[in-house]
């Protein structure tokens, strides 16, 4: 029959504790890797939305002078409309 001493049981507890600790860390790191991948995808999508908004804003800013308006930016980066003189159209003789 097998005979175990207290020392053998303590060593077994150390080995099992290390194995369980490594296994839990691996599970946790895999979950974090999935979360990071998900967040990276969201960041890319937000980047596309922000670029689209900047492009739209640039298009609007270029179109406003034809209607006698322009954008003025405040210190907190909020736009407001301000009147500007309309560009003169060339007259044909």
CORBELTA-V917045 format. One line per field, one symbol per residue. phi: phi as a letter, one per 20 degrees, with the letter a starting at -180 (. if undefined). psi: psi as a letter, one per 30 degrees, with the letter a starting at -180 (. if undefined). Layout:
BEGIN
phi=???
psi=???
END
This chain:
BEGIN
phi=.ecdegffffffffffffffffffffffffffffffffffffffffgfffffffffffffffefgfdmcbedeefemdebecfcffffefeef
psi=lkkkleeeeeeeeeeeeeeeeeeeeeeeeeeeeeeeeeeeeeeeeeeeeeeeeeeeeeeeeffeffggllkkklfghkklkkklkkkkkkkk.
END
